[in-house]
Structure formats: structure tokens, C-alpha cells
Amino acid sequence: MTLDSNWFTEICTEGGSAFSLRIRAKLHEEQTPYQRIAIYDTEKFGHLMTIDGFVMLTQRDNFIYHEMLSHPVLYSHPAPRRVLIIGGGDCGTLREVLKHPEVESVVLVEIDERVTRLSEQYFPELCEANADPRARLHFGDGIQWVKDAEPGSLDVIIVDSTDPIGPAKGLFFEPFYRDCLRALDSNGLLAQQSESPLYHTESIIRPMHDEMRQAGFLDTLTLHFPQPVYPSGWWTATLAAKDSPVTFAREEACENKPFATRYYNDAIHRACAATPEFLRQALMS
Ligand code: SAM
């Protein structure tokens, strides 16, 4: 069967693969100073946002990614009060972080305001917590924001960025991680989306561990989870701990979490932290 023009297709060169979604219509497309954003209405996955031709999120499956970038790191910290999100302009990660009653303040630093404005329009369910008095949206470069942050002023940093190209490139290297380490208080944790374990272990995940440790983080751990619309359908988040091993610090609190999720729970937390053999070998070598 060949695909007609009613399909959006993302080609993943490094995986030698492609992923397609059947679309009803292109709803919007614009070039911002940073990137090309497009919104589609798909047949089965709801609205789809792409940036520079790469899938960012769909209404059907974004809950897995946003929950897995937020809840494991927040339940690994003994008392997460001050949170920074870099990127994440669709506001899905912000919504999940704000579900935690212990969190007192969250700053979201997104470089491209248009991502957020389009998300308000086409993904309103992800933006429903934006008016929470604990949340502040800042439009600017996350790399610079962390450089300027007060030392010890944050408990958790979540990097919800695009792939390591364009404005996101610097988010994957030691100088940025050094600035994160300085901005984090004791027990501080960093969580970063780290691409596909099948396609990017050698090119992104392993170098990320190296850069984080070279920057001075004491421990690192990669979590994995399914993500149907991303290349290979399998994705990761990598945690880095400032001064203690990464543990499931608030396991009991998680077992009794006071909010609803659709994917994450205490059993998923334990399961996603089990490192597959090939990844363990790659990280040891
Ligand atoms: N879940 C998505 C994925 O993994 O493909 C990422 C979603 S989110 C839309 C990524 C956001 O990171 C984009 O809106 C982009 O503008 C933002 N971004 C990239 N580099 C950035 C930087 N240096 N500072 C702040 N935001 C940045």
C-alpha cells in the first residue's frame, strides 16, 4: 500500500524508519524566528503539532511523555518545592508538575512564545493549569535563564526540549549542566528527555550521562517508556542527581498520590527504572 497525500510522515534518518499519521487537514503553519510550527487534525490521534517537520505531540498519546517527564523526578526528590521547566511550551509538563501539592513555584522558560499560543488554541486541555498562581511563564532562552539563576534556588529542573539541534543544542552539553548544578539546591535533581534507547543510545544517551557526570552530577539514571508517535516508539528521560544517588525517595507518597494519572503510578516508576541489558552495557563501557 502506498501513502497518498492525506498522511503526515516523519522520516527518521538515523533509524532508517518512518512514522505516518493519517490527517484530515492542516490547520495551521507558520515560520517563527526559531522554527517552523505546523498543526494538523489527524484521523485517530487528535491534533498533532510538528516543529521543523518532527512530531512534538498528539492529543492521543502525549499523556505518557508528559507524565514520565514529571512524576518520576518529582517522586525521586524528598521535598520538591521549586521547579524549572525548560522548553515544554505546549504546557503539558507544566500541568503535570502542578498536580503536586508540595510544589510551591514553577517557572516555564520556553524560547518560542508561538508554541504556547498555538497550544492554548489547539491543545487547550494541556494549558488548563496555566493560570495556577504557582506558575510563571517566561519566554526566552533556557540556557541563559539557568546561567543567570541564583545558586541553590531550585529543587528540580526538567528539560522538555526539542532534539539537540537549533536552539536546543546547548541543552545537551557540560556547560549547561554545570549551570544547572549550581542553580540546584542540595538533593537537587535534573530530568531531561533523552530520545530513543533503540536509535540514540550511542549518539545521545551515553554522551548525556558523560556530560552530566563531567559537570559534577553524582548519579545518573535513564528511565524508559513507550511513546508511540516518536521514532522507534520507545523513549527515555534521563535523571541526574546533584549530591546523592537517584532513588524512589517518596515511594509511599507515590503509592497514595492525591491526583489522577493515565500512565504513571508507583509500579510504573519501579519498572521504568530497570535498565535494559544493552543500555546497561553501553553505559558501563
Ligand atoms: N516533547 C517534545 C519532543 O521531545 O519532541 C518536545 C516538546 S516542546 C514543544 C519542546 C520545546 O523546546 C519547543 O517548544 C522549543 O521551542 C523549546 N526549546 C528549544 N530550545 C530551547 C531553549 N534553548 N530554551 C527554551 N526552550 C527551548
py3Dmol code that shows the C-alpha trace and the ligand (Angstrom):
import py3Dmol

protein = """\
ATOM      1  CA  MET A   1       0.000   0.000   0.000  1.00  0.00           C
ATOM      2  CA  THR A   2       1.373   3.432  -0.853  1.00  0.00           C
ATOM      3  CA  LEU A   3       0.550   6.547   1.129  1.00  0.00           C
ATOM      4  CA  ASP A   4      -1.462   9.289  -0.555  1.00  0.00           C
ATOM      5  CA  SER A   5      -1.225  12.970   0.355  1.00  0.00           C
ATOM      6  CA  ASN A   6      -3.578  12.540   3.326  1.00  0.00           C
ATOM      7  CA  TRP A   7      -0.712  11.365   5.520  1.00  0.00           C
ATOM      8  CA  PHE A   8       1.864  13.225   7.591  1.00  0.00           C
ATOM      9  CA  THR A   9       5.159  11.321   7.537  1.00  0.00           C
ATOM     10  CA  GLU A  10       8.252  11.880   9.671  1.00  0.00           C
ATOM     11  CA  ILE A  11      11.368  10.220   8.321  1.00  0.00           C
ATOM     12  CA  CYS A  12      13.965   9.209  10.910  1.00  0.00           C
ATOM     13  CA  THR A  13      17.237   9.037   9.003  1.00  0.00           C
ATOM     14  CA  GLU A  14      19.313   7.512  11.804  1.00  0.00           C
ATOM     15  CA  GLY A  15      16.739   4.748  12.390  1.00  0.00           C
ATOM     16  CA  GLY A  16      16.135   4.055   8.700  1.00  0.00           C
ATOM     17  CA  SER A  17      12.435   4.286   9.535  1.00  0.00           C
ATOM     18  CA  ALA A  18       9.381   6.495   9.120  1.00  0.00           C
ATOM     19  CA  PHE A  19       6.168   7.099  11.028  1.00  0.00           C
ATOM     20  CA  SER A  20       2.922   8.302   9.467  1.00  0.00           C
ATOM     21  CA  LEU A  21      -0.396   9.611  10.737  1.00  0.00           C
ATOM     22  CA  ARG A  22      -3.471   9.889   8.558  1.00  0.00           C
ATOM     23  CA  ILE A  23      -4.594  13.502   8.524  1.00  0.00           C
ATOM     24  CA  ARG A  24      -7.903  15.180   7.861  1.00  0.00           C
ATOM     25  CA  ALA A  25      -6.493  18.689   7.407  1.00  0.00           C
ATOM     26  CA  LYS A  26      -3.579  21.003   8.045  1.00  0.00           C
ATOM     27  CA  LEU A  27      -4.994  23.550  10.496  1.00  0.00           C
ATOM     28  CA  HIS A  28      -2.068  25.974  10.738  1.00  0.00           C
ATOM     29  CA  GLU A  29       1.523  26.527   9.655  1.00  0.00           C
ATOM     30  CA  GLU A  30       3.933  29.353  10.421  1.00  0.00           C
ATOM     31  CA  GLN A  31       7.617  30.179  10.462  1.00  0.00           C
ATOM     32  CA  THR A  32       8.664  31.797  13.744  1.00  0.00           C
ATOM     33  CA  PRO A  33      12.104  33.367  14.362  1.00  0.00           C
ATOM     34  CA  TYR A  34      13.131  29.964  15.793  1.00  0.00           C
ATOM     35  CA  GLN A  35      11.380  27.202  13.862  1.00  0.00           C
ATOM     36  CA  ARG A  36       8.531  26.109  11.585  1.00  0.00           C
ATOM     37  CA  ILE A  37       5.439  25.050  13.530  1.00  0.00           C
ATOM     38  CA  ALA A  38       2.556  23.127  11.967  1.00  0.00           C
ATOM     39  CA  ILE A  39      -0.718  21.844  13.431  1.00  0.00           C
ATOM     40  CA  TYR A  40      -2.730  19.045  11.821  1.00  0.00           C
ATOM     41  CA  ASP A  41      -6.052  17.411  12.549  1.00  0.00           C
ATOM     42  CA  THR A  42      -5.412  13.664  12.358  1.00  0.00           C
ATOM     43  CA  GLU A  43      -7.955  10.929  11.863  1.00  0.00           C
ATOM     44  CA  LYS A  44      -7.221   8.932  15.050  1.00  0.00           C
ATOM     45  CA  PHE A  45      -4.670  10.866  17.126  1.00  0.00           C
ATOM     46  CA  GLY A  46      -6.473  14.204  17.542  1.00  0.00           C
ATOM     47  CA  HIS A  47      -4.422  17.333  16.940  1.00  0.00           C
ATOM     48  CA  LEU A  48      -0.750  16.936  16.018  1.00  0.00           C
ATOM     49  CA  MET A  49       1.961  19.599  16.479  1.00  0.00           C
ATOM     50  CA  THR A  50       5.174  19.370  14.483  1.00  0.00           C
ATOM     51  CA  ILE A  51       8.274  21.572  14.674  1.00  0.00           C
ATOM     52  CA  ASP A  52      10.559  21.632  11.628  1.00  0.00           C
ATOM     53  CA  GLY A  53       8.773  18.509  10.374  1.00  0.00           C
ATOM     54  CA  PHE A  54       9.337  16.491  13.579  1.00  0.00           C
ATOM     55  CA  VAL A  55       6.440  15.233  15.689  1.00  0.00           C
ATOM     56  CA  MET A  56       6.207  17.109  19.013  1.00  0.00           C
ATOM     57  CA  LEU A  57       2.939  15.783  20.357  1.00  0.00           C
ATOM     58  CA  THR A  58      -0.518  14.453  19.603  1.00  0.00           C
ATOM     59  CA  GLN A  59      -3.640  14.692  21.716  1.00  0.00           C
ATOM     60  CA  ARG A  60      -3.914  10.904  21.878  1.00  0.00           C
ATOM     61  CA  ASP A  61      -0.600   9.887  23.422  1.00  0.00           C
ATOM     62  CA  ASN A  62       1.124  12.970  24.935  1.00  0.00           C
ATOM     63  CA  PHE A  63      -0.012  11.908  28.418  1.00  0.00           C
ATOM     64  CA  ILE A  64       2.674   9.218  28.557  1.00  0.00           C
ATOM     65  CA  TYR A  65       5.529  11.603  27.750  1.00  0.00           C
ATOM     66  CA  HIS A  66       4.351  14.435  29.994  1.00  0.00           C
ATOM     67  CA  GLU A  67       3.671  12.176  32.969  1.00  0.00           C
ATOM     68  CA  MET A  68       7.011  10.391  32.598  1.00  0.00           C
ATOM     69  CA  LEU A  69       8.988  13.605  32.369  1.00  0.00           C
ATOM     70  CA  SER A  70       7.300  14.993  35.518  1.00  0.00           C
ATOM     71  CA  HIS A  71       6.271  12.433  38.109  1.00  0.00           C
ATOM     72  CA  PRO A  72       9.332  10.124  38.337  1.00  0.00           C
ATOM     73  CA  VAL A  73      11.668  13.048  39.044  1.00  0.00           C
ATOM     74  CA  LEU A  74       9.256  14.707  41.485  1.00  0.00           C
ATOM     75  CA  TYR A  75       8.759  11.473  43.459  1.00  0.00           C
ATOM     76  CA  SER A  76      12.537  10.909  43.436  1.00  0.00           C
ATOM     77  CA  HIS A  77      13.105  14.218  45.244  1.00  0.00           C
ATOM     78  CA  PRO A  78      12.495  14.261  49.034  1.00  0.00           C
ATOM     79  CA  ALA A  79      10.775  17.681  49.001  1.00  0.00           C
ATOM     80  CA  PRO A  80      10.345  19.306  45.560  1.00  0.00           C
ATOM     81  CA  ARG A  81       9.221  22.914  46.124  1.00  0.00           C
ATOM     82  CA  ARG A  82      10.878  24.997  43.384  1.00  0.00           C
ATOM     83  CA  VAL A  83      10.731  23.672  39.823  1.00  0.00           C
ATOM     84  CA  LEU A  84      12.073  24.970  36.498  1.00  0.00           C
ATOM     85  CA  ILE A  85      10.875  23.620  33.146  1.00  0.00           C
ATOM     86  CA  ILE A  86      12.989  24.455  30.092  1.00  0.00           C
ATOM     87  CA  GLY A  87      11.140  24.177  26.769  1.00  0.00           C
ATOM     88  CA  GLY A  88       7.798  22.416  27.162  1.00  0.00           C
ATOM     89  CA  GLY A  89       5.908  25.331  25.602  1.00  0.00           C
ATOM     90  CA  ASP A  90       2.914  23.092  24.937  1.00  0.00           C
ATOM     91  CA  CYS A  91       2.424  23.262  28.750  1.00  0.00           C
ATOM     92  CA  GLY A  92       1.698  19.533  29.212  1.00  0.00           C
ATOM     93  CA  THR A  93       4.646  19.046  31.561  1.00  0.00           C
ATOM     94  CA  LEU A  94       3.654  22.189  33.486  1.00  0.00           C
ATOM     95  CA  ARG A  95       0.158  20.786  34.009  1.00  0.00           C
ATOM     96  CA  GLU A  96       1.574  17.527  35.434  1.00  0.00           C
ATOM     97  CA  VAL A  97       4.075  19.300  37.740  1.00  0.00           C
ATOM     98  CA  LEU A  98       1.301  21.494  39.159  1.00  0.00           C
ATOM     99  CA  LYS A  99      -0.610  18.363  40.239  1.00  0.00           C
ATOM    100  CA  HIS A 100       1.927  18.019  43.089  1.00  0.00           C
ATOM    101  CA  PRO A 101       0.697  19.917  46.161  1.00  0.00           C
ATOM    102  CA  GLU A 102       4.267  20.176  47.568  1.00  0.00           C
ATOM    103  CA  VAL A 103       5.357  22.254  44.575  1.00  0.00           C
ATOM    104  CA  GLU A 104       5.290  25.942  45.517  1.00  0.00           C
ATOM    105  CA  SER A 105       6.581  27.546  42.310  1.00  0.00           C
ATOM    106  CA  VAL A 106       7.166  26.512  38.696  1.00  0.00           C
ATOM    107  CA  VAL A 107       8.848  28.666  36.076  1.00  0.00           C
ATOM    108  CA  LEU A 108       8.454  27.536  32.476  1.00  0.00           C
ATOM    109  CA  VAL A 109      11.124  29.018  30.186  1.00  0.00           C
ATOM    110  CA  GLU A 110      10.178  28.487  26.542  1.00  0.00           C
ATOM    111  CA  ILE A 111      12.180  30.154  23.787  1.00  0.00           C
ATOM    112  CA  ASP A 112       9.292  30.389  21.318  1.00  0.00           C
ATOM    113  CA  GLU A 113       6.114  32.042  22.596  1.00  0.00           C
ATOM    114  CA  ARG A 114       4.227  30.904  19.469  1.00  0.00           C
ATOM    115  CA  VAL A 115       4.443  27.258  20.648  1.00  0.00           C
ATOM    116  CA  THR A 116       2.495  28.208  23.770  1.00  0.00           C
ATOM    117  CA  ARG A 117      -0.017  30.442  21.974  1.00  0.00           C
ATOM    118  CA  LEU A 118      -0.768  27.675  19.451  1.00  0.00           C
ATOM    119  CA  SER A 119      -1.014  25.144  22.234  1.00  0.00           C
ATOM    120  CA  GLU A 120      -3.590  27.341  24.008  1.00  0.00           C
ATOM    121  CA  GLN A 121      -5.592  27.256  20.794  1.00  0.00           C
ATOM    122  CA  TYR A 122      -5.181  23.646  19.652  1.00  0.00           C
ATOM    123  CA  PHE A 123      -4.289  21.774  22.889  1.00  0.00           C
ATOM    124  CA  PRO A 124      -6.358  23.725  25.477  1.00  0.00           C
ATOM    125  CA  GLU A 125      -6.502  20.734  27.838  1.00  0.00           C
ATOM    126  CA  LEU A 126      -2.709  20.975  28.312  1.00  0.00           C
ATOM    127  CA  CYS A 127      -2.926  24.672  29.226  1.00  0.00           C
ATOM    128  CA  GLU A 128      -5.733  24.347  31.754  1.00  0.00           C
ATOM    129  CA  ALA A 129      -3.362  24.840  34.738  1.00  0.00           C
ATOM    130  CA  ASN A 130      -1.508  27.858  33.297  1.00  0.00           C
ATOM    131  CA  ALA A 131      -3.440  30.314  35.479  1.00  0.00           C
ATOM    132  CA  ASP A 132      -2.336  28.498  38.650  1.00  0.00           C
ATOM    133  CA  PRO A 133      -0.792  31.193  40.908  1.00  0.00           C
ATOM    134  CA  ARG A 134       2.276  28.955  41.443  1.00  0.00           C
ATOM    135  CA  ALA A 135       3.094  29.020  37.701  1.00  0.00           C
ATOM    136  CA  ARG A 136       5.068  31.645  35.776  1.00  0.00           C
ATOM    137  CA  LEU A 137       5.639  31.563  32.015  1.00  0.00           C
ATOM    138  CA  HIS A 138       8.779  33.243  30.710  1.00  0.00           C
ATOM    139  CA  PHE A 139       9.622  33.444  27.009  1.00  0.00           C
ATOM    140  CA  GLY A 140      13.380  33.316  26.491  1.00  0.00           C
ATOM    141  CA  ASP A 141      16.392  31.030  26.208  1.00  0.00           C
ATOM    142  CA  GLY A 142      16.540  28.385  28.929  1.00  0.00           C
ATOM    143  CA  ILE A 143      20.332  28.169  28.694  1.00  0.00           C
ATOM    144  CA  GLN A 144      20.695  31.850  29.580  1.00  0.00           C
ATOM    145  CA  TRP A 145      17.980  31.633  32.259  1.00  0.00           C
ATOM    146  CA  VAL A 146      19.879  28.909  34.135  1.00  0.00           C
ATOM    147  CA  LYS A 147      23.167  30.818  33.771  1.00  0.00           C
ATOM    148  CA  ASP A 148      21.530  33.796  35.494  1.00  0.00           C
ATOM    149  CA  ALA A 149      19.707  31.759  38.183  1.00  0.00           C
ATOM    150  CA  GLU A 150      20.578  32.262  41.868  1.00  0.00           C
ATOM    151  CA  PRO A 151      22.801  29.429  43.188  1.00  0.00           C
ATOM    152  CA  GLY A 152      20.785  26.831  45.116  1.00  0.00           C
ATOM    153  CA  SER A 153      17.462  28.378  44.090  1.00  0.00           C
ATOM    154  CA  LEU A 154      15.850  25.268  42.538  1.00  0.00           C
ATOM    155  CA  ASP A 155      14.947  21.742  43.639  1.00  0.00           C
ATOM    156  CA  VAL A 156      14.101  20.217  40.254  1.00  0.00           C
ATOM    157  CA  ILE A 157      14.943  21.178  36.662  1.00  0.00           C
ATOM    158  CA  ILE A 158      13.034  19.479  33.830  1.00  0.00           C
ATOM    159  CA  VAL A 159      14.359  19.846  30.285  1.00  0.00           C
ATOM    160  CA  ASP A 160      11.450  19.246  27.892  1.00  0.00           C
ATOM    161  CA  SER A 161      13.204  20.300  24.721  1.00  0.00           C
ATOM    162  CA  THR A 162      13.304  19.534  21.046  1.00  0.00           C
ATOM    163  CA  ASP A 163      16.060  17.289  19.626  1.00  0.00           C
ATOM    164  CA  PRO A 164      19.653  18.551  20.077  1.00  0.00           C
ATOM    165  CA  ILE A 165      19.584  20.846  17.057  1.00  0.00           C
ATOM    166  CA  GLY A 166      18.956  24.596  16.677  1.00  0.00           C
ATOM    167  CA  PRO A 167      18.231  26.442  19.960  1.00  0.00           C
ATOM    168  CA  ALA A 168      18.126  23.140  21.911  1.00  0.00           C
ATOM    169  CA  LYS A 169      21.683  22.062  21.026  1.00  0.00           C
ATOM    170  CA  GLY A 170      23.347  23.705  24.038  1.00  0.00           C
ATOM    171  CA  LEU A 171      20.933  21.924  26.396  1.00  0.00           C
ATOM    172  CA  PHE A 172      22.844  18.664  25.875  1.00  0.00           C
ATOM    173  CA  PHE A 173      26.369  19.701  26.915  1.00  0.00           C
ATOM    174  CA  GLU A 174      28.514  20.084  30.035  1.00  0.00           C
ATOM    175  CA  PRO A 175      28.497  23.917  30.340  1.00  0.00           C
ATOM    176  CA  PHE A 176      24.688  23.885  30.596  1.00  0.00           C
ATOM    177  CA  TYR A 177      24.763  21.026  33.113  1.00  0.00           C
ATOM    178  CA  ARG A 178      27.322  22.942  35.221  1.00  0.00           C
ATOM    179  CA  ASP A 179      24.954  25.895  35.360  1.00  0.00           C
ATOM    180  CA  CYS A 180      22.103  23.535  36.322  1.00  0.00           C
ATOM    181  CA  LEU A 181      24.215  22.019  39.103  1.00  0.00           C
ATOM    182  CA  ARG A 182      24.948  25.475  40.510  1.00  0.00           C
ATOM    183  CA  ALA A 183      21.268  26.531  40.337  1.00  0.00           C
ATOM    184  CA  LEU A 184      20.136  23.360  42.156  1.00  0.00           C
ATOM    185  CA  ASP A 185      19.955  23.179  45.947  1.00  0.00           C
ATOM    186  CA  SER A 186      21.164  20.118  47.901  1.00  0.00           C
ATOM    187  CA  ASN A 187      19.214  16.974  46.885  1.00  0.00           C
ATOM    188  CA  GLY A 188      18.612  18.727  43.531  1.00  0.00           C
ATOM    189  CA  LEU A 189      17.545  16.685  40.519  1.00  0.00           C
ATOM    190  CA  LEU A 190      17.589  17.266  36.771  1.00  0.00           C
ATOM    191  CA  ALA A 191      15.341  15.337  34.344  1.00  0.00           C
ATOM    192  CA  GLN A 192      15.796  15.590  30.597  1.00  0.00           C
ATOM    193  CA  GLN A 193      14.095  13.975  27.615  1.00  0.00           C
ATOM    194  CA  SER A 194      16.827  11.834  26.061  1.00  0.00           C
ATOM    195  CA  GLU A 195      15.388  10.359  22.848  1.00  0.00           C
ATOM    196  CA  SER A 196      15.094   6.699  21.773  1.00  0.00           C
ATOM    197  CA  PRO A 197      17.036   3.919  23.518  1.00  0.00           C
ATOM    198  CA  LEU A 198      16.964   1.910  20.292  1.00  0.00           C
ATOM    199  CA  TYR A 199      18.239   4.659  17.991  1.00  0.00           C
ATOM    200  CA  HIS A 200      20.112   7.119  20.219  1.00  0.00           C
ATOM    201  CA  THR A 201      21.963   5.202  22.942  1.00  0.00           C
ATOM    202  CA  GLU A 202      25.388   5.851  21.407  1.00  0.00           C
ATOM    203  CA  SER A 203      24.705   9.275  19.898  1.00  0.00           C
ATOM    204  CA  ILE A 204      22.726  10.933  22.716  1.00  0.00           C
ATOM    205  CA  ILE A 205      22.041   8.889  25.878  1.00  0.00           C
ATOM    206  CA  ARG A 206      25.575   7.753  26.639  1.00  0.00           C
ATOM    207  CA  PRO A 207      27.147  11.155  25.873  1.00  0.00           C
ATOM    208  CA  MET A 208      24.451  12.782  28.049  1.00  0.00           C
ATOM    209  CA  HIS A 209      25.452  10.631  31.040  1.00  0.00           C
ATOM    210  CA  ASP A 210      29.120  11.517  30.416  1.00  0.00           C
ATOM    211  CA  GLU A 211      28.430  15.259  30.140  1.00  0.00           C
ATOM    212  CA  MET A 212      26.250  15.277  33.270  1.00  0.00           C
ATOM    213  CA  ARG A 213      28.860  13.443  35.326  1.00  0.00           C
ATOM    214  CA  GLN A 214      31.697  15.585  33.974  1.00  0.00           C
ATOM    215  CA  ALA A 215      29.686  18.622  35.055  1.00  0.00           C
ATOM    216  CA  GLY A 216      29.702  17.227  38.601  1.00  0.00           C
ATOM    217  CA  PHE A 217      26.408  15.358  39.000  1.00  0.00           C
ATOM    218  CA  LEU A 218      26.917  12.442  41.379  1.00  0.00           C
ATOM    219  CA  ASP A 219      24.498   9.950  39.832  1.00  0.00           C
ATOM    220  CA  THR A 220      22.572   9.486  36.573  1.00  0.00           C
ATOM    221  CA  LEU A 221      19.767   7.121  35.592  1.00  0.00           C
ATOM    222  CA  THR A 222      17.847   6.666  32.324  1.00  0.00           C
ATOM    223  CA  LEU A 223      14.145   5.769  32.540  1.00  0.00           C
ATOM    224  CA  HIS A 224      12.289   4.321  29.553  1.00  0.00           C
ATOM    225  CA  PHE A 225       8.693   4.266  28.429  1.00  0.00           C
ATOM    226  CA  PRO A 226       6.648   3.739  25.267  1.00  0.00           C
ATOM    227  CA  GLN A 227       5.949   6.760  23.083  1.00  0.00           C
ATOM    228  CA  PRO A 228       4.018   5.617  20.018  1.00  0.00           C
ATOM    229  CA  VAL A 229       4.499   8.738  17.867  1.00  0.00           C
ATOM    230  CA  TYR A 230       8.258   9.213  18.381  1.00  0.00           C
ATOM    231  CA  PRO A 231      10.903   7.394  16.300  1.00  0.00           C
ATOM    232  CA  SER A 232      11.053   3.686  17.265  1.00  0.00           C
ATOM    233  CA  GLY A 233       8.024   4.124  19.575  1.00  0.00           C
ATOM    234  CA  TRP A 234      10.273   3.870  22.635  1.00  0.00           C
ATOM    235  CA  TRP A 235      11.584   6.892  24.525  1.00  0.00           C
ATOM    236  CA  THR A 236      13.658   7.905  27.561  1.00  0.00           C
ATOM    237  CA  ALA A 237      14.129  10.521  30.250  1.00  0.00           C
ATOM    238  CA  THR A 238      17.493  10.786  31.978  1.00  0.00           C
ATOM    239  CA  LEU A 239      17.751  11.874  35.614  1.00  0.00           C
ATOM    240  CA  ALA A 240      20.854  13.412  37.196  1.00  0.00           C
ATOM    241  CA  ALA A 241      21.266  13.855  40.958  1.00  0.00           C
ATOM    242  CA  LYS A 242      23.409  16.632  42.415  1.00  0.00           C
ATOM    243  CA  ASP A 243      24.712  15.010  45.582  1.00  0.00           C
ATOM    244  CA  SER A 244      23.022  11.654  46.303  1.00  0.00           C
ATOM    245  CA  PRO A 245      22.080   8.516  44.357  1.00  0.00           C
ATOM    246  CA  VAL A 246      18.834   8.639  42.345  1.00  0.00           C
ATOM    247  CA  THR A 247      16.253   6.748  44.427  1.00  0.00           C
ATOM    248  CA  PHE A 248      12.472   6.398  44.638  1.00  0.00           C
ATOM    249  CA  ALA A 249      12.639   8.743  47.640  1.00  0.00           C
ATOM    250  CA  ARG A 250       8.902   9.202  48.175  1.00  0.00           C
ATOM    251  CA  GLU A 251       7.663   5.745  47.225  1.00  0.00           C
ATOM    252  CA  GLU A 252       4.942   5.688  49.889  1.00  0.00           C
ATOM    253  CA  ALA A 253       3.686   9.148  48.913  1.00  0.00           C
ATOM    254  CA  CYS A 254       3.518   7.951  45.304  1.00  0.00           C
ATOM    255  CA  GLU A 255       1.502   4.874  46.286  1.00  0.00           C
ATOM    256  CA  ASN A 256      -1.036   7.310  47.789  1.00  0.00           C
ATOM    257  CA  LYS A 257      -0.704  10.107  45.239  1.00  0.00           C
ATOM    258  CA  PRO A 258      -3.537  12.633  45.583  1.00  0.00           C
ATOM    259  CA  PHE A 259      -4.118  13.137  41.831  1.00  0.00           C
ATOM    260  CA  ALA A 260      -5.086  11.151  38.750  1.00  0.00           C
ATOM    261  CA  THR A 261      -2.694   9.966  36.056  1.00  0.00           C
ATOM    262  CA  ARG A 262      -3.270   7.785  32.997  1.00  0.00           C
ATOM    263  CA  TYR A 263       0.116   6.048  32.671  1.00  0.00           C
ATOM    264  CA  TYR A 264       2.363   6.756  35.665  1.00  0.00           C
ATOM    265  CA  ASN A 265       1.957   5.028  39.031  1.00  0.00           C
ATOM    266  CA  ASP A 266       4.275   3.506  41.641  1.00  0.00           C
ATOM    267  CA  ALA A 267       4.640   0.212  39.726  1.00  0.00           C
ATOM    268  CA  ILE A 268       5.498   2.064  36.505  1.00  0.00           C
ATOM    269  CA  HIS A 269       8.057   4.110  38.456  1.00  0.00           C
ATOM    270  CA  ARG A 270       9.849   0.957  39.595  1.00  0.00           C
ATOM    271  CA  ALA A 271       9.568  -0.659  36.154  1.00  0.00           C
ATOM    272  CA  CYS A 272      10.828   2.298  34.108  1.00  0.00           C
ATOM    273  CA  ALA A 273      13.974   2.498  36.226  1.00  0.00           C
ATOM    274  CA  ALA A 274      15.014  -1.076  35.330  1.00  0.00           C
ATOM    275  CA  THR A 275      17.810  -0.659  32.785  1.00  0.00           C
ATOM    276  CA  PRO A 276      17.671  -2.952  29.725  1.00  0.00           C
ATOM    277  CA  GLU A 277      20.831  -5.045  29.297  1.00  0.00           C
ATOM    278  CA  PHE A 278      22.134  -3.343  26.126  1.00  0.00           C
ATOM    279  CA  LEU A 279      21.741   0.079  27.719  1.00  0.00           C
ATOM    280  CA  ARG A 280      23.466  -1.052  30.918  1.00  0.00           C
ATOM    281  CA  GLN A 281      26.387  -2.402  28.873  1.00  0.00           C
ATOM    282  CA  ALA A 282      26.597   0.798  26.813  1.00  0.00           C
ATOM    283  CA  LEU A 283      26.605   2.961  29.937  1.00  0.00           C
ATOM    284  CA  MET A 284      29.274   0.807  31.634  1.00  0.00           C
ATOM    285  CA  SER A 285      31.689   0.702  28.680  1.00  0.00           C
TER     286      SER A 285
END
"""
ligand_1 = """\
27
SAM
N 8.014 16.520 23.557
C 8.742 17.116 22.543
C 9.772 16.219 21.904
O 10.530 15.525 22.609
O 9.824 16.192 20.679
C 9.256 18.423 22.966
C 8.101 19.348 23.179
S 8.326 21.016 23.474
C 7.236 21.634 22.234
C 9.964 21.450 23.025
C 10.186 22.951 23.118
O 11.534 23.247 23.456
C 9.887 23.727 21.843
O 8.703 24.456 22.002
C 11.124 24.627 21.660
O 10.780 25.947 21.260
C 11.730 24.589 23.051
N 13.159 24.934 23.125
C 14.168 24.502 22.326
N 15.331 25.038 22.715
C 15.085 25.826 23.794
C 15.886 26.647 24.643
N 17.208 26.780 24.446
N 15.275 27.318 25.658
C 13.934 27.202 25.868
N 13.126 26.451 25.086
C 13.688 25.761 24.072
"""
view = py3Dmol.view(width=600, height=400)
view.addModel(protein, "pdb")
view.setStyle({"model": 0}, {"cartoon": {"style": "trace"}})
view.addModel(ligand_1, "xyz")
view.setStyle({"model": 1}, {"stick": {}})
view.zoomTo()
view.show()
